[in-house]
Amino acid sequence: MSSGAGARARRLAAAALLALAGPLPAGLPALGVALAAPAWRAEFDEICAKTQDAMALSDEELRGLVARSDKLLLELERLEPTQRKVFLKRLEGCRNLYQFVLDTRARG
């Protein structure tokens, strides 16, 4: 493998690990920009970043997150199989949590 091919392989491996790691910590915004994450990834990170605060969100915010999740699910269907499986599963988990909070409030 040439040194250029090796460097490319290392960059791809690093990008794959970061993609599976979830949202970047707030102190590392430059790292995300350096890897030029696709637009869907920014939307994914924004949606799933609020799961820990789901109970504190208003019903309107929760409905908005559910709608955004549904829209993004369609976009994630176009990813290559490995990425699609990982990100669909994670996004469905975030969406289901927001919907659960809405449903629980409606019953109570």
C-alpha positions, -999 to +999 in steps of 0.1 A: +000+000+000+015+034-009+019+061+018-010+081+002-033+051+003-023+043+039-030+078+050-064+077+032-072+044+049-063+059+083-085+089+077-114+067+067-110+045+097-109+076+120-141+090+103-159+057+107-150+055+144-162+091+150-194+084+131-202+055+154-192+075+185-222+098+184-224+135+188-191+153+193-185+170+227-191+207+227-154+214+230-145+197+197-164+216+170-133+220+148-129+183+146-164+178+131-157+206+106-123+191+097-140+158+087-167+176+067-196+157+081-226+154+058-257+176+064-277+147+076-252+141+104-256+176+118-294+171+119-289+137+135-267+152+162-291+180+169-321+157+172-304+131+194-285+156+216-317+164+235-326+129+248-313+135+283-336+166+286-367+150+270-388+154+301-380+191+303-390+198+267-424+212+258-449+191+239-444+214+209-406+208+210-411+171+213-435+170+184-410+189+164-382+165+172-404+135+163-413+152+129-376+160+122-367+124+131-394+110+107-380+132+079-344+123+086-353+085+087-361+088+050-328+104+042-308+078+062-324+051+041-301+062+013-268+055+032-246+025+026-258-006+045-236-005+075-241+032+082-278+029+075-282+002+100-263+020+128-278+054+123-314+043+117-313+023+149-299+052+169-323+077+154-353+054+160-342+052+197-342+090+200-375+094+182-392+066+203-381+083+235-396+117+224-428+099+214-429+080+247-427+112+267-455+127+246-477+096+250-470+095+288-480+131+292-512+126+272-522+097+295-514+114+327 
